[in-house]
Amino acid sequence: MLNSYGPGGTYCKKCNKERLADDNSPKVQERRAKDVAIEAVMLTTETYPEGLKITKRIEIVTAECAFGMNVFKDLFAGVRDVVGGRSEAVQKTLRDSRRTALHELKKEAFEVGANAVVGVDLDYVELSASGSMVLLVASGTAVHVE
């Protein structure tokens, strides 16, 4: 799961944490605090648990993640389609894209001042006829809860 930590978004979260582990500059400390705040944004369903009081509905937030299946994943998925079974490579790509989209959704909510997202919906759209490009759209309502 790549993000904007490195030049051009080249570091994954784990690699970036390791890279900056000993860096205590104000800029790095500010980034760490922002990361903690973003991860604290809670994702829930449309039905609100008892005790969750929404004090402000802010706006609808969305996050999009376009991802491609490389030719080898396509080939093996096609074989699995014929002989049956699960394609772990495709499942891993879908799982990674879901995690990325949900993280981006949290970031969007954080940027508008929300501390929760309710009514989260995930939609997958095939962008090419061969199924090699898929778009995942995550959406929900950014809210502030007590």
Rosetta silent file (secondary structure, phi, psi, omega in degrees, C-alpha in Angstrom):
SEQUENCE: MLNSYGPGGTYCKKCNKERLADDNSPKVQERRAKDVAIEAVMLTTETYPEGLKITKRIEIVTAECAFGMNVFKDLFAGVRDVVGGRSEAVQKTLRDSRRTALHELKKEAFEVGANAVVGVDLDYVELSASGSMVLLVASGTAVHVE
SCORE:     score description
SCORE:     0.000 S_00000001
   1 L     0.000  104.883 -179.147    0.000    0.000    0.000 S_00000001
   2 E   -88.517  152.693  178.010    1.847    3.064   -1.237 S_00000001
   3 L  -146.653 -167.231 -172.640    1.158    6.555   -0.057 S_00000001
   4 L   -90.171   22.448 -178.054    2.636   10.028   -0.213 S_00000001
   5 L   -68.400  -41.102 -175.963    5.364    9.516    2.367 S_00000001
   6 L  -103.488  179.874  177.819    8.249    9.399   -0.069 S_00000001
   7 L   -60.011  119.418 -179.860    9.114   11.242   -3.249 S_00000001
   8 L    71.784   17.037  179.078    6.256   10.512   -5.613 S_00000001
   9 L    71.835   43.976 -172.431    4.573    8.240   -3.032 S_00000001
  10 L   -97.382   -5.109 -179.091    7.265    5.574   -3.173 S_00000001
  11 L  -108.262  136.704  171.469    7.345    4.316    0.420 S_00000001
  12 E   -78.301  167.198 -176.695    4.849    1.985    1.991 S_00000001
  13 H   -57.243  -45.750 -177.484    3.747    2.793    5.533 S_00000001
  14 H   -64.027  -46.723 -179.538    6.011    0.155    7.101 S_00000001
  15 H   -63.493  -39.632 -179.236    9.109    1.179    5.119 S_00000001
  16 H   -67.181  -38.799  177.603    8.531    4.843    5.854 S_00000001
  17 H   -61.430  -43.454  178.672    8.191    4.170    9.605 S_00000001
  18 H   -64.717  -40.248 -178.218   11.483    2.296    9.551 S_00000001
  19 H   -64.918  -35.965 -175.523   13.127    5.038    7.486 S_00000001
  20 L  -103.712   11.180 -173.790   12.036    7.783    9.874 S_00000001
  21 L   -55.715  -39.165 -176.762   12.298    5.852   13.148 S_00000001
  22 L   -98.791    3.625 -177.926   15.216    7.920   14.446 S_00000001
  23 L   -90.501  114.632 -178.767   14.182   11.234   12.882 S_00000001
  24 L  -113.548   27.613  178.415   12.749   13.557   15.530 S_00000001
  25 L   -67.455  156.331 -179.670   12.609   16.740   13.490 S_00000001
  26 H   -56.997  -37.946 -179.249    9.504   18.932   13.959 S_00000001
  27 H   -64.459  -42.311  179.634    8.287   18.122   10.452 S_00000001
  28 H   -69.017  -40.339  177.632    8.487   14.365   11.062 S_00000001
  29 H   -62.711  -39.279  177.878    6.821   14.711   14.472 S_00000001
  30 H   -63.628  -42.583  179.279    4.002   16.710   12.864 S_00000001
  31 H   -63.873  -41.137  178.464    3.559   14.006   10.211 S_00000001
  32 H   -61.900  -44.120  179.700    3.468   11.286   12.882 S_00000001
  33 H   -62.395  -40.378  178.750    0.781   13.174   14.829 S_00000001
  34 H   -65.562  -41.477  178.203   -1.289   13.609   11.656 S_00000001
  35 H   -60.287  -42.095  179.086   -0.974    9.886   10.846 S_00000001
  36 H   -63.629  -42.885  179.921   -2.222    8.971   14.339 S_00000001
  37 H   -64.667  -41.097  179.304   -5.178   11.349   13.985 S_00000001
  38 H   -64.354  -44.155 -179.087   -6.094    9.950   10.553 S_00000001
  39 H   -67.252  -20.786  179.497   -5.942    6.361   11.782 S_00000001
  40 L   -76.673  -14.057  177.360   -8.208    7.317   14.700 S_00000001
  41 L   -63.360  127.540 -172.830  -11.045    8.080   12.268 S_00000001
  42 E   -97.138  140.489  176.207  -13.526    5.310   12.906 S_00000001
  43 E  -107.071  130.071  179.529  -15.467    3.495   10.213 S_00000001
  44 L  -133.469  178.503  175.695  -18.952    2.247   11.065 S_00000001
  45 L   -90.566 -179.572 -177.519  -22.059    1.041    9.351 S_00000001
  46 L   -71.302  -26.476  176.416  -25.165    3.098    8.704 S_00000001
  47 L   -85.201  131.756 -172.957  -26.836    1.829   11.872 S_00000001
  48 L   -92.943  129.896  176.754  -25.393    3.616   14.853 S_00000001
  49 L   -63.535  151.168  178.488  -24.374    1.655   17.936 S_00000001
  50 L   -60.481  136.130 -179.258  -26.042    2.724   21.149 S_00000001
  51 L    96.363  -13.944  177.105  -24.051    5.479   22.774 S_00000001
  52 L   -87.832  111.583 -178.050  -22.679    6.857   19.510 S_00000001
  53 L  -109.985  115.903  178.081  -23.994   10.373   19.264 S_00000001
  54 E   -82.167  118.956 -178.398  -23.461   12.182   15.978 S_00000001
  55 E   -94.035  -22.540 -178.473  -23.084   15.868   16.756 S_00000001
  56 E  -157.434  128.444  171.430  -22.487   17.079   13.201 S_00000001
  57 E   -93.099  124.037 -172.722  -22.893   15.658    9.710 S_00000001
  58 E   -95.499  -64.349  178.812  -20.191   17.275    7.620 S_00000001
  59 E  -171.789  169.702  174.177  -20.325   15.962    4.055 S_00000001
  60 E   -77.894  134.961  177.278  -20.107   12.931    1.825 S_00000001
  61 E  -120.723  147.739  178.655  -16.540   11.764    1.325 S_00000001
  62 E  -136.925  157.304  174.011  -15.212    9.431   -1.347 S_00000001
  63 E  -142.636  135.512 -178.863  -11.964    7.724   -2.196 S_00000001
  64 E  -117.254  142.502  178.831  -11.127    6.063   -5.473 S_00000001
  65 E  -138.818  108.722  176.375   -8.527    3.386   -6.091 S_00000001
  66 E   -95.781  131.011 -179.195   -7.831    2.165   -9.630 S_00000001
  67 E  -139.644  152.075 -178.025   -5.741   -0.971   -9.765 S_00000001
  68 E  -116.420  147.900  171.886   -4.604   -3.324  -12.444 S_00000001
  69 L   -96.802  123.581 -179.570   -4.120   -7.027  -12.564 S_00000001
  70 L   -70.403  172.484 -173.056   -0.917   -7.759  -14.382 S_00000001
  71 H   -60.599  -33.312 -179.534   -0.855  -10.237  -17.214 S_00000001
  72 H   -71.274  -40.501  176.518    0.270  -13.106  -14.956 S_00000001
  73 H   -62.894  -41.547  177.678   -2.563  -12.557  -12.487 S_00000001
  74 H   -60.291  -44.614 -178.527   -4.968  -12.435  -15.444 S_00000001
  75 H   -61.781  -50.250 -178.682   -3.528  -15.670  -16.824 S_00000001
  76 H   -68.924  -33.674  176.113   -3.731  -17.555  -13.531 S_00000001
  77 H   -65.095  -38.192  177.458   -7.179  -16.142  -12.772 S_00000001
  78 H   -63.892  -39.525  177.527   -8.291  -17.427  -16.191 S_00000001
  79 H   -64.479  -44.453  178.609   -6.923  -20.880  -15.378 S_00000001
  80 H   -62.352  -33.704  178.769   -8.731  -20.823  -12.024 S_00000001
  81 H   -63.435  -36.750 -178.643  -11.900  -19.807  -13.846 S_00000001
  82 H   -78.307  -47.614 -173.772  -11.659  -22.966  -15.971 S_00000001
  83 H   -93.536  -12.218 -179.578  -10.512  -25.475  -13.335 S_00000001
  84 L    91.713  166.871  178.981  -12.129  -23.870  -10.293 S_00000001
  85 L   107.887  178.050 -177.817  -10.650  -22.701   -7.028 S_00000001
  86 L   -99.660  146.432  176.246   -9.575  -19.415   -5.545 S_00000001
  87 L  -103.183  101.626 -178.079   -7.040  -17.025   -7.017 S_00000001
  88 H   -63.263  -34.663 -179.430   -4.915  -15.817   -4.112 S_00000001
  89 H   -64.321  -43.679  178.887   -3.124  -13.260   -6.293 S_00000001
  90 H   -67.923  -42.362  179.037   -6.391  -11.600   -7.315 S_00000001
  91 H   -61.420  -40.260  179.387   -7.715  -11.751   -3.753 S_00000001
  92 H   -64.734  -40.919  178.102   -4.532  -10.102   -2.448 S_00000001
  93 H   -63.588  -43.571  178.397   -4.837   -7.305   -5.023 S_00000001
  94 H   -63.682  -41.899  179.708   -8.478   -6.736   -4.071 S_00000001
  95 H   -63.656  -45.359  179.220   -7.618   -6.767   -0.362 S_00000001
  96 H   -62.987  -40.814 -179.769   -4.766   -4.271   -0.825 S_00000001
  97 H   -67.468  -36.774  177.324   -6.943   -1.960   -2.903 S_00000001
  98 H   -63.546  -45.228  178.786   -9.699   -2.075   -0.272 S_00000001
  99 H   -61.557  -42.202  179.288   -7.232   -1.161    2.477 S_00000001
 100 H   -63.195  -46.991 -178.906   -5.852    1.683    0.367 S_00000001
 101 H   -63.092  -41.079  179.456   -9.319    3.036   -0.455 S_00000001
 102 H   -67.661  -37.346  176.133  -10.438    2.905    3.184 S_00000001
 103 H   -64.236  -42.688  177.781   -7.262    4.670    4.315 S_00000001
 104 H   -63.794  -35.919  177.278   -7.849    7.362    1.696 S_00000001
 105 H   -63.854  -42.520  176.633  -11.457    7.661    2.890 S_00000001
 106 H   -60.830  -42.757  179.022  -10.208    8.224    6.443 S_00000001
 107 H   -61.786  -43.151  178.771   -7.817   10.886    5.171 S_00000001
 108 H   -60.288  -44.267 -179.939  -10.621   12.657    3.314 S_00000001
 109 H   -64.545  -42.614  179.106  -12.791   12.632    6.441 S_00000001
 110 H   -60.418  -41.401 -177.858   -9.928   13.912    8.593 S_00000001
 111 H   -63.674  -27.098  179.576   -9.276   16.762    6.153 S_00000001
 112 L   -97.624    7.365  174.888  -12.862   18.051    6.532 S_00000001
 113 L    91.108   14.854  179.889  -12.754   17.833   10.332 S_00000001
 114 L   -88.012  155.979  171.661  -14.588   14.554   10.878 S_00000001
 115 L  -120.385   10.403  176.136  -13.684   11.929   13.440 S_00000001
 116 E  -158.828  157.081  173.737  -15.900    9.194   11.982 S_00000001
 117 E  -127.749  126.170  179.661  -17.334    7.953    8.703 S_00000001
 118 E  -116.543  158.147  178.741  -20.760    6.304    8.689 S_00000001
 119 E    67.211   38.764 -176.985  -22.651    4.491    5.963 S_00000001
 120 E   -67.913  134.235  179.774  -19.478    3.249    4.273 S_00000001
 121 E  -132.108  136.749  176.844  -20.075    1.663    0.878 S_00000001
 122 E  -115.580  127.686  178.387  -17.559   -0.075   -1.405 S_00000001
 123 E  -125.038  130.525  176.997  -18.247   -0.349   -5.133 S_00000001
 124 E  -105.747  132.291 -179.742  -16.087   -2.239   -7.619 S_00000001
 125 E  -129.466  128.738  177.310  -16.262   -1.260  -11.289 S_00000001
 126 E   -79.199  122.057 -177.079  -14.533   -3.090  -14.125 S_00000001
 127 L   -90.579  -20.480  179.934  -12.741   -0.497  -16.284 S_00000001
 128 L  -130.482  153.953 -176.509  -11.690   -2.776  -19.125 S_00000001
 129 L   -62.658  -30.519 -178.661  -13.442   -5.620  -20.903 S_00000001
 130 L   -80.483   -8.560  179.783  -10.670   -8.058  -19.980 S_00000001
 131 L    81.142    9.484 -176.380  -11.054   -7.275  -16.278 S_00000001
 132 L   -80.052  -16.594  175.828   -7.424   -6.210  -15.997 S_00000001
 133 E  -123.548  128.609 -179.340   -8.312   -2.753  -14.597 S_00000001
 134 E  -130.276  140.538  177.653  -10.716   -2.343  -11.710 S_00000001
 135 E  -110.697  129.022  175.668  -11.847    0.811   -9.925 S_00000001
 136 E  -111.325  124.462  178.243  -12.794    0.650   -6.257 S_00000001
 137 E  -114.953  122.222  175.253  -14.836    3.556   -4.910 S_00000001
 138 E  -107.143  133.997  179.313  -15.304    3.919   -1.162 S_00000001
 139 E  -142.284  157.693  178.845  -17.862    6.444    0.040 S_00000001
 140 E  -175.065 -178.653  179.038  -19.535    7.442    3.261 S_00000001
 141 E  -105.179  121.723  176.821  -20.715   10.384    5.324 S_00000001
 142 E   -77.036  127.530 -177.994  -18.083   12.265    7.297 S_00000001
 143 E  -135.571  166.820  171.289  -19.435   13.076   10.750 S_00000001
 144 E  -114.223  126.939 -179.686  -18.286   14.296   14.121 S_00000001
 145 E  -117.919  154.994  176.532  -19.197   12.054   17.047 S_00000001
 146 L   -78.199    0.000    0.000  -18.880   12.529   20.804 S_00000001
